[in-house]
Amino acid sequence: MSVRNDPYVWYSTLMLYISSDHNGFARKRELIAFLTSKKIVCKDLGPLTLANTDDYTDFAKKLAIKVQQEQKGRGILLCGSGNGMAMMANRFPGIRAALCWNVHAAKKSREDEDANVLVVSTWWTSAPLTKKIVTTWLATPFSHAARHKRRIRKLSRHGQS
């Protein structure tokens, strides 16, 4: 089987960070166990214990900063709706956080936008679907198409043409 066709071959030069709020805590633990079983190393940025007072903003910020610091880093954020995590992460330069609700959205976020942070809603996405979304997202390379590179450059200039 070629590397490109194996969804669990994730290049060892990349660092995967994962974080959640209280709504995503249980799913995060499940996902870490799943990724570990596939020999994918990920760093849990918290929370490490369940507390209903956890704010998604704090954990999205922590993950966004880590992904910024790692040239080839990627991150996964899990929370109730996913919206707040995506909004917070996208405030950081160089972060392209995509809220994905199915495998098609995950695939396109990597192919077209070179998303470096995946955000998944735990309220509206089942655990099995979350695993499929994550697997697809990790296995999908950026297309490097000129039009997508141009659009990403515009993103990094905060919308300026």
N, C-alpha and C positions, 0 to 999 in steps of 0.2 A: 504494500500500500504506500502511495506517495505521501509526503508530508502535507501537501496541499489538500489531499482528500481525507486525512485523518483529523477529525475535529478535536482530538485530545492532544495533538502535538502542538504545544504552544512554546515558542522559542524561549530557551532558558535565559536569554539576554534580557527578557522583559520582566518587569516587576508588576505584580498584580496586587492592588490594595482593595480592601472591601470594608464597608462601613454601613451602619444603619442608624435608625432611631428606634424608639421602643416598639413601634409598629412593625418594623422589619427585623427585629432582634431574632426571633425564632427562625425565620427564613434564612437569615444570614448564617446562623449556625448550621442549618441543613445544607446550605450551599457550600460552605467551607468543607464540610464532610464529603460532599459530592466531588468537589474539585480535588481535594486531597486524594480521594480514591482513584482519580484519573491522573495522579502524579503532577498536578498543577499546584505550584506553591503560591500561596497568597498570604498577605499580611493583614491581620485583623486590626483595624484602627478603632474599634470600639463601636458601641459600648461593650464592655466586657461582662457587665451584669445588667439585668433588666431593671430599668427604673422608668416609670411613667413620666418623670419630669425631664427626660432627655429631650433636647431640642435638636431637630434635624439640621438646623443651621450650623451648629457647632461641629457635627460629624461630617457634613458635606464640606465645610471649610477645611477641616483637617485633611480629608482625602484629597481635595483639590490642590492644596499646597504640596502634598507628597507627590502627586502626579506631575505638578509643575517642576519639581526638583529632579525627577527621574526623566531623562531624555526619552527613554522608551517605556515609561510607566503607563499603566492603565489602571482604571478603578471601576468598582461596582458599588452603587449605592442602592439601598433598599429602604423604602418607607411606605407609609400608608398609600397616599395617592401618587407619590413620586414627583409631583410638581414642585414642591418646596425645595427638595434636594436638587433638582435640575436647575431651578432658578438660582440657588445659592452657588452651586458649583460653577455655573456659567458666568459668574461675576469675576472670575479669576482669569487673567490673560493666559492664553494658550490652552485653556480647557474647552473642550467641545463635548459637553454632556448631552446625551440623547436619552429621552424618556421613551422606552420601547415597550410595547404591549403585545407584540407577536414576533415570530422569527423573521418575517419579511422586513419589518421596521428595523430590527437589529442588523440584518444583513445590509440594508441600504445605508444605515448610519455609519457603518464601517467602509463600505465601498465608495460612497459618495462624499461623506463629510469627514472621514477618518476620525470618527468619534473616539476619544480616549477615555471617556467615562460613560458607563452604561448605568441608567437609572431604571429601576423596575418597581412598579406598584405592587405591594403585597395585598392590598384590598381587592384588586381586580385581576390579579394574575395568580393562577394556581402554582403550587410548588413544582409539579411536573413541567408546566409550561415555562416557568422561570428557568429551570435547568436547560430546556431546549433553547430558550432565548440566549442564555449565557454561552452555551456551547456554540451556537451559531455566531454570536458576536466575537468570541475569542478566535474562531477558526477563519473568519472572513478578513482577507487583506484589503487594504486601501487600493483602489483601482489605479491611482496615479494618472488618471485622465486629465488632460490640460484644463478642461472646463472646471473640474472639481478642485484642482490646485488653485486656479484663479479665484474661485469662490471662497476657499479657505483663507487665502491671503486677504480677501476683503473682510472676512470675519475677524482676523487678527488686527485689522485697522479700525475696528469698531464700526463697520458698516460704510466706511468711506470708500468710494470707488477708486 
